Amino acid sequence: MGQKTNPIGNRLGIIRGWDSNWFGGKSFADNVVGDEKIRRYLKVRVDKGGIARIVIERTLKRITVTIHTSRPGIIIGKGGQEVDRIREELKQLTNTDVQINIVEIRKPELNAQIVGETIAKQVEARINYRKATKMAIQSTMRAGAEGIKVRLSGRLNGAEMARSEEYKEGRSPLHTFRADVDYAIVEALTVYGKIGIKVWLCRGEIFEKVDLFPTPAKRDRKGNNSQGGRDNNRRRSNDRRRRK
C-alpha cells in the first residue's frame, strides 16, 4: 500500500498530525469547504511567500491559521501591515474572527512542497527540467536528507507524446511508518501544457513519541518569536549571574 497511498495520509496519527484540527458535527462539510477556501486564497494572495503548509484550527468563536513558510518577511510585511491586511480579508471571507500564526521553515531544502515549487518555477522559466531536478536533489541531499525521489510527468521539453521520468537519490522507504517521508504534488504551467511534479523526501526515522498537535510559538505583530525572546532573556540573566 505504501506505493499507492499518499505518504502523508498513510502516517497520520503515527508520526504526523492533521492539517485541520476541529470537531465538525453537522457542519463538517461546510468546515471542509471553508478550509479549502482559506488555503486556496492564501496560496494565491501570497504567491511568492514560500508557503509549505497551512494548519487550521477552529473553535466556536475563532479560526487559528498557522502558516509554515520559508519567507516569513513577505507575509508579515513592514511593521506587520501585510499580516493585518490578510487577517481582515480572511475575516470577510469566513465571517469569523481569525488569528494568524507564522512559523519559519529554517531549512526549505528539506520540505517537499518548496522543493517541488522550486523545480516548477525553473521549468516555467524554460530551464531544462533535468538540470532543475538534479540541482534540487543535490541541494536537498546537502541539507541532510536521507533520500529524495522526483517524478515529472507531461510533455517534457515540448515532446509530442507525454511521458514520465523519475530521478532519485538515497532512500525513501514508503512502507516504513516511522520514516519521516514528506510528499507534495506541484504543477508547472508551460506553453505545451501542465507538467506534474511529485516529490518524495525522506528526512530520517522518528523513534520517540511525536506531539501530533504542536502549539506554535506566539509571534508579535512584527513577527518576532516571543519564545525566542524569553530564551534570550534567560541567557542574559544567566550570563549576569556568572559575571557576579
C-alpha positions in Angstrom: 0.0 0.0 0.0 2.9 2.3 0.5 3.3 2.7 -3.2 -0.4 3.6 -3.8 -1.3 5.7 -0.8 -0.4 9.3 -0.1 2.6 9.1 2.2 1.3 11.9 4.4 -2.2 10.3 4.9 -0.5 6.9 5.5 1.3 8.3 8.5 -1.5 10.4 10.1 -1.8 9.6 13.8 1.6 7.9 13.8 4.3 10.5 13.2 2.3 13.3 11.6 -0.7 15.3 12.7 -3.6 16.6 10.8 -3.7 20.0 8.9 -7.2 20.7 10.0 -8.0 20.3 13.8 -11.6 20.8 14.8 -14.8 18.9 15.6 -17.3 19.3 12.7 -20.6 17.7 13.8 -23.4 18.7 11.5 -21.2 21.5 9.9 -18.4 19.1 8.9 -18.9 19.6 5.1 -19.1 23.4 5.5 -15.9 23.4 7.5 -14.0 21.3 4.9 -15.1 23.6 2.1 -14.1 26.7 4.3 -10.7 25.3 5.0 -10.1 24.7 1.3 -11.2 28.3 0.5 -8.7 29.6 3.1 -5.8 27.5 1.7 -6.5 28.5 -1.9 -6.9 32.1 -1.0 -3.6 32.3 0.9 -1.7 30.4 -1.9 -3.0 33.0 -4.5 -2.7 36.0 -2.2 0.9 35.3 -1.1 2.1 33.6 -4.3 5.8 34.2 -3.6 5.6 33.7 0.2 7.2 30.2 0.1 4.1 28.6 1.9 4.7 24.9 2.6 1.8 24.1 5.0 -1.3 25.7 6.4 -2.7 24.3 9.6 -6.2 25.4 10.5 -7.8 25.1 14.0 -11.4 26.0 14.7 -13.2 26.9 17.9 -16.7 28.2 18.4 -15.6 31.9 18.0 -12.3 31.8 16.3 -10.3 30.3 13.5 -6.5 29.9 14.1 -4.4 29.7 10.9 -0.8 28.7 11.3 1.3 29.3 8.1 4.5 27.4 7.7 6.7 29.4 5.4 10.3 29.8 4.3 9.9 33.6 3.7 8.1 35.0 6.7 9.1 38.6 5.9 6.9 38.7 2.8 3.9 37.5 4.7 4.5 39.7 7.8 5.3 42.9 5.8 6.7 46.1 7.1 5.7 46.5 10.7 3.2 43.7 10.4 0.9 45.6 8.0 0.6 42.7 5.5 -0.5 40.3 8.2 -3.1 42.7 9.4 -4.5 43.0 5.8 -4.6 39.3 5.3 -6.3 38.8 8.7 -9.0 41.3 7.7 -9.5 39.7 4.3 -9.9 36.3 5.9 -12.4 37.7 8.4 -14.5 38.9 5.4 -14.1 35.5 3.7 -15.1 33.4 6.7 -17.3 35.8 8.7 -15.4 34.7 11.8 -12.6 36.1 14.0 -9.2 35.0 12.6 -5.8 34.7 14.3 -2.7 34.1 12.2 0.5 32.5 13.4 3.6 32.3 11.3 6.2 29.5 11.6 9.5 29.9 9.8 11.0 26.9 8.0 14.7 27.1 8.7 15.7 24.5 6.0 13.4 24.9 2.9 15.5 22.3 1.1 14.0 19.6 3.4 10.4 20.5 2.6 8.8 18.6 -0.4 6.4 21.4 -1.3 9.1 24.1 -1.5 11.4 21.7 -3.5 8.6 21.0 -5.9 7.7 24.7 -6.3 11.4 25.5 -7.0 11.6 22.9 -9.8 8.2 24.1 -11.2 9.3 27.8 -11.3 12.5 26.8 -13.2 10.6 24.6 -15.7 8.2 27.5 -16.3 11.2 29.8 -16.9 12.3 27.3 -19.7 15.2 25.9 -17.8 15.9 22.3 -18.7 13.9 20.1 -16.4 16.7 17.6 -16.0 19.1 20.3 -14.8 16.5 21.8 -12.5 15.7 18.4 -10.9 19.3 17.4 -10.4 20.1 20.7 -8.8 17.2 20.4 -6.4 18.2 16.8 -5.5 21.8 17.9 -4.8 20.8 20.8 -2.6 18.4 18.6 -0.7 21.0 15.9 0.0 23.5 18.5 1.1 20.9 19.8 3.6 20.9 16.4 5.3 18.1 14.4 3.8 18.4 10.6 3.7 16.8 10.4 0.3 14.6 12.1 -2.3 12.6 10.9 -5.3 11.2 13.3 -8.0 8.8 12.2 -10.8 7.9 14.6 -13.7 5.0 13.8 -16.0 3.7 15.6 -19.1 5.0 16.9 -22.4 8.6 17.2 -21.2 10.7 19.6 -23.4 7.6 20.0 -25.6 7.5 16.4 -26.9 4.6 15.3 -29.0 3.7 12.5 -26.5 3.5 12.9 -22.8 5.9 10.7 -20.7 7.1 10.3 -17.1 10.7 10.5 -15.9 11.9 9.7 -12.4 15.1 10.8 -10.6 16.1 9.6 -7.1 19.0 9.6 -4.7 19.3 7.9 -1.3 16.5 6.0 0.3 12.8 6.8 0.6 11.1 3.8 2.4 7.3 4.2 1.8 6.3 1.1 3.8 8.2 2.1 7.0 5.7 4.2 9.0 8.4 5.6 11.3 10.2 7.0 8.3 9.5 10.8 8.0 8.6 11.0 4.3 7.3 14.3 3.1 5.3 14.4 -0.1 4.0 17.1 -2.4 2.4 17.4 -5.9 3.1 20.6 -7.8 2.1 21.7 -11.3 4.2 23.7 -13.7 2.1 25.6 -16.3 4.2 25.7 -19.6 3.4 26.7 -23.1 2.9 23.0 -24.1 0.6 22.2 -21.1 0.9 21.3 -17.5 3.8 19.3 -16.1 3.1 17.4 -12.9 5.9 17.2 -10.4 5.8 14.7 -7.5 8.4 14.9 -4.7 9.0 12.2 -2.0 11.5 13.4 0.6 12.9 11.2 3.4 14.2 13.2 6.4 15.1 10.2 8.5 13.3 8.0 11.0 11.4 9.0 14.1 11.6 6.7 17.1 10.4 8.8 20.0 6.8 9.8 20.7 5.6 12.7 18.5 3.3 15.5 19.5 0.7 15.5 16.8 -0.8 18.8 17.8 2.2 21.1 18.5 1.4 24.7 19.6 3.5 27.1 17.6 5.5 29.8 19.4 3.5 33.0 19.5 4.7 36.0 17.5 4.0 39.6 17.9 2.8 41.9 15.1 6.4 42.3 13.8 6.8 38.6 13.6 9.3 38.3 16.4 9.2 34.9 18.2 8.2 35.6 21.8 9.6 32.2 22.9 12.9 33.0 21.4 12.9 36.4 23.3 12.3 34.6 26.6 15.2 32.2 25.9 17.5 35.2 25.1 16.4 36.9 28.4 17.2 33.7 30.3 20.6 33.5 28.7 21.3 37.2 29.6 20.3 36.7 33.2 22.5 33.6 33.5 25.4 35.5 32.0 25.0 38.3 34.6 25.0 35.7 37.4 28.2 34.2 36.2 29.9 37.6 35.9 28.9 38.4 39.6 
